[in-house]
Amino acid sequence: MKDIVRIDSNQRMSRAVACNGFVFVGGQTASDATQDIKGQTAQVLQKIDGFLEKAGLDKTRIVSAQIWLADIQADFAKMNEVWDAWVPQGHTPARATVESRLALPELLIEITVIAAG
């Protein structure tokens, strides 16, 4: 049986989990929810970079991403501007983006990714 490594865990969840050569980064939201969609997206992507680094990987290893936007009509294009500048050319993951009511009304985006080791 392979080891399961939990990163930044608490009673409710782990921020990331590594197992069988994959790293699963749980849903990340902005720490400063007063920022607009571009600012919140940048914060979330920075958090993802940090968790991947803790697991010994980087964003070139992301194979799947799921993105939830509070208002897909208003924020999809602006979020994609930040995403497109962040994701390395030639390393784009499979991705889904949907609209969803998030945990707090001031949150505009949540992203989760899976990376391969």
Summary of the structure (lengths in Angstrom):
residues: 117
radius of gyration: 14.0
end to end distance: 17.1
largest distance: 45.9
contacts: 346
relative contact order: 0.25
helix: 31%
strand: 35%
